[in-house]
Amino acid sequence: MLRGAMTKKPAAAAVLTLAFLLAVASAEALPDCLPDCRGADLRGGLHLAGADLSNADFLYFLGADLRGGSLMGADLREAVLNGADLRGAGLLGADLRKSGLFGADLRGAWVGVRDAPLGPADLRGAILNGADLRGAALLAVNMSGALLMGADLRGAVLNDATLSDANLSGADLRGALLHGADLTGTDLTGADLRGVEGCDVSGRLPGCGR
């Protein structure tokens, strides 16, 4: 559904979902478990939109259930989100540089959406090895230097994304959209590129007619 929504006119349901995520961007009480929320059940109840957590010595969301939460515009640099469930979460404008997302589930997460009031999340140097990003909206997301070894990116929308010097070895990119993506220096060793649509700026993808 996301593929169609990003390449054509967004479906009504997708528009409503995005509108909801933006609506919860008001300041709300932070969860009591901070800064250590390992294994916490925060389904639909985590609203860190715009929160500046950069002064915290550490932020642990290891294995936490963050489904449907809003982290839009939050400063989560170097946060530990390994194994976290972020399905359908709003991450627009979030600063996730050098954050740990090893094995995290980001299916259907809103990470980068065209013409959204907040820009895409910053995932430079993030660790996403083995992460589940099936169908995730990752338009124009900066993932330069990120580790995505063995990540599942089937059907993900990566149009105009920056993946320069990222490691995508062994990643599953079947059916992903990569129109205008930057794959300069990207390690694609063993990556499954079957059905990938689009031509990256470096002309490395099958869709570039080579």
Buried (B, 14 or more C-beta within 10 A) or exposed (E): EBBEBBEEEBEEEBEEBBEEBBEBBEEBEEBEBBBBBBBBEBBBBBBBBBBEBEEBEEBBBBBBBBBBBBBBBBBBBBBBBBBBBBBBBBBBBBBBBBBBBBBBBBBBBBBBBBEBEBBBBBBBBBBBBBBBBBBBBBBBBBBBBBBBBBBBBBBBBBBBBBBBBBBBBBBBBBBBBBBBBBBBEBBBEEBBBEEBBBBBBBEBBEBEEE
